[in-house]
């Protein structure tokens, strides 16, 4: 049954229905509704909710709950997401599965509470130290806020990795029709690797250790990590194509910007301009497989994103393999406008716009 919900609320409810029973986090606009929703709904579902004193405390409480085998989640935005990076890197070194939600906003430093897609680099390039990557889902609707957070838990456990849901202020704050998953329970004892205290079932207890130091050693660990990331890149790429098959120029976008790109494709086609779209649903692994069909066939790719510079444009450039030029349309604090997108495409075709 479909119902009308705010994006942040749909995400929180879907997480609970996916079996998540622990939330820890700190309020920050524009994701505070996630925390507020969990504050009453999580205890009602038999789980635990903690409003922590900081984002750092929040991520480390989630690390502890997830290390014990619980489905756990935290959420933040912008500078709060930055503060979580050390905890996230420790989670990856321990290979602890959990979900981290970043409802992006605009700007660097403290930035602004306005709409934006400023955290692409931080989410997709491994925001902590040491060099690592995390699966990152980018919803573009209230329905996908619900669908992708549930999928994120499955992916996290499949690879023993934290997973990021990279929403944004517009998606989180908008209301839309959503069909929520059925409620399911989750067995906290299902994982052999999870922490256990000493009792009659586990007389020696069970510990969770840094995988590099204690489980593999350097050489084996490097191969283990490469194999794990290769498997993610091979198996977890998700994308949507809109009229890309015969497109002369293909837009590349995600999240709120991709919604406007769909409108631009429709308007351009009405003018006789062959425009298409590749919408990244996973921004890591980036959907390079989508590009393989069009490299050398399309005249150009153009990324559209709400940041000061073309962050996603770097990944599109790599995916193009120098076979098709890539152009960038960063819109900063402004949500893209379909007329501006079409004007930029016409500039590309007329040779008036410089490639990335």
Phi, psi and omega in degrees: 000129180277150177215162180269123181218154169287148183304315179297321180291320180297320178298312182296315180295319179295324177297315178298317181292338176278000178102005177291130182230019175212129173229137171220132181185182187226140184290139172200134178291138011253033180248006187300333179296332177297310178299316181298319180295313178298330186299328177255328187280325182296311176299324178299327180273003180089013179256190182239138178237137177224118167272110188273172181279349179196167175294327180295316177296322181299312182293327181284330173293321177295321176304314181296315180295316181293325178296335177273002176101359182280147169285117188229153185214149169222161179217154179196194179202143171050244184295333176292321176297322177300317182295339181278353192297321180297317178296321179296319180294325175293322177299320179291324179293329177272349184057057179257121180279130176199170180243132177242123180258129174240110175269095191295153172224192189262145165098168179254172186062230173289333179062211183225161180274006184280171178305148176178168177227054189273355188255017184301310180303311185298324182282321190264345184254007182081091190288339178268192184271163168099345179082095176207168180226150179233143170300137183226118177261140183237092180291150177237012180204168175298319179299317180289332171305318179285312185296317188281332176291324176294316177297325182300321178296318179297316180294319179303316182284329178298320184250004186049061185215143166299148178230138181257135167256111187261081176276185175214170188301321182292314180294321181291326186267340182286157173255144181199171178283135182215140172250115187273152178289162174293149178291134175224153178263157184233132182274109182294342182263013187284340186260129179291336184276346190290151177301140174220139175283168179283123174206191185294335178277329180230076185299333178264356186072186178211132182248162177238125188239163175299124187295324183294313186284319194250335186257336186233312198088161193301308186295313180294325180295317179301315179295318178302315181293316179298317179297321181295315180291324177298321179295319177298315182295325181285321193254341192248005178293130177229138178203167175234138176247138177235107176049043180273341189302319182246015187288140174279320174236134181245120174286149176230123186202178178203166174058216185300324182296328182292332178296319178289326178298322177299318177297320180295320178300315181297316181292320180295318180297325178295334177272355183090009179267122184279090181247142178225182183213136163250114177260120178283121173268321164260123174268342157218127357293135180294141186284066180297332180298328178296324183286331184302329181286337190243350178299126182083349179259310175286153179284330183194155165252147172224119177277143178232120184204153182269076175214169182289332181225169182280088180286309178295336182302329179297316180290324176295322179297317178295317182294334180285344176053035178060016179266335179223131180295148180244133177242158185233137175233081175281131186256002177062231184281349185263136169295139181304152177244133185299325179294320178294322178299313181296321178297319178295321178297318178296324176296321178299311183294334179270358180077021183262001183237137183276136180289158181296000000 
